[in-house]
Amino acid sequence: MIGPKALAPAARRLIITLAAGTLMLFAPATARAQDDLRFRSAKLITDRPPGVPYIALGFSSRFDPVADPRVLQSSSYRVTRIKKGEAVRDRFLSIERVTLDPDETEGDPDLRQFSTVRVYLTTPLDLVEDDSITVFYVADAFNGMELKAPVISTVMPSTTTGSSGTPPATRAQDAGGVNFKAAKGREDAHLYFAGEINRASGTPFSGSVDLKIELPLSALRTPRHEVLPFLDLKASNDPEADPDTIKVGVESKLIVAQAGLEYSAGSPVLGIAWYNSGKVEGDRDFNNTNLVFSSKFLFPLRPVFITPATRDRAFIAFTPFVGLEAGKNLASPVGVAKGRGLARILVGSNVFARLYQGKESFARLTLDGVYERRWPLRAEVGFRDATVEVENGKDETIQVPAFFGSGPRQWAEAKLNYNFNEFFGVFTGYQYGELPPAYKLVDHSFRFGLVVKAKLK
């Protein structure tokens, strides 16, 4: 029998042997870990270019992306965010791609040693000021760096990695005051004006205006919801190019779900938004006026990239929507229309394309537009001018009912924009179709003019 004193030396020898074996087993891994890439800096960039957020990562040592391709693989990184004050709600953020920093590669195209990369995040993001974001490099060693989210406004569709359409937005509350930032197109702009004026020899001046004003109410603004009084006008003094429609009301914009948060980050649908509004729609003189309540769901899709991966790669993005409009007539020159109810099914899609950006923070050449199709569930009634003969052979113009029927009505428009800076540009545009309540046919109208667009921070 071995006593305690005899057992102690044997136990010590066993422990020493196991420890030596363990050190030999893990020595190669430990030595390799000393050479692993580790971060020296990390910064979240949300405005260069707008709507394409990325984390700028600086490594502690230089690397050769050819010898170690893992440094440019999305699977080598993990990005998490923790909501301010809600540590239990940490989520992974989706990574779209990883690239070398183009500013570092511009100096010498043959240089194969780099130290910085850009980790592009899939939009929309659900970030507000002081959220904690941690990025990890997990290819060799699980090491990371934490950073704080700045005040940002991240476009969800239109809006998306460059989408448009920009499509609904995740918005952060601002400290106050009136500040503007770039908008991609009409759909995501709070202030939008497109106008033209022209004159042919021997003819009067002709002009058109496309105006949109939205004023977010800061007291009701959250990262996923905002309420906006709005004015929307499309009109022209050219009878063949006059949609003759004006809308005034209040709209609620709510983000219901986002890819990577409420459902899979790999989904082709980047988010789901729900827009509800109460508005008065009429012609610009308000001779024919409807009270309309509108509800629609929007589904911004993942952008389709047209060119290879570069900082300003071209893409196109669609935001399909489906909804219902219902209400009643408030005023009309014809008695048969007054108080008449209306109901319409609405489907369509917004579209935004970045065709060229260059080195600017804004997109230099863009295309934005919309297609809408309405199915009236009951016939709508408007009015038209008619000339009748009265006493003494004189003619008089009167308004008579115009029955629009319940057939589908469509509207399509697109603008190709060349942007001088973030807010001003010129455009060439196209319009076709009919808009309520007048349903005046715009028959293939081509326009040229000035465009001004901006968002409120």
Secondary structure, 3 states (H helix, E strand, C coil): CCCHHHHHHHHHHHHHHHHHHHHHHHHHHHHHHHCCCCEEEEEEEEECCEEEEEEEEEEEEEECCCCCHHHHCHHHEEEEEEECCEEEEEEECCEEEEEECHHHHCCCCCCCCEEEEEEEECCCCCCCCCCEEEEEECCCCCEEEEEECCCCEEECCECCCCCCECCCEEECCCCCCCCEECCCCCCCCCEEEEEEEECCCCCCCEEEEEEEEECCCHHHCECCEEEEEEEEEEEECCHHHCCCEEEEEEEEEEEEEEECCCECCCCCECEEEEEEEEEEEECCCCCCEEEEEEEEEECCECCEECCCCCCCCCEEEEEEEEEEEEEEEEECCCCCCCCCEEEEEEEEEEEEEEEECCCCCCCCEEEEEEEEEEEECCCEEEEEEEEEECHHHCEEEEEEEEEEECCCEEEEEEEEEEECCCCEEEEEEEEEECCCCCCCCEEEEEEEEEEEEEEEC
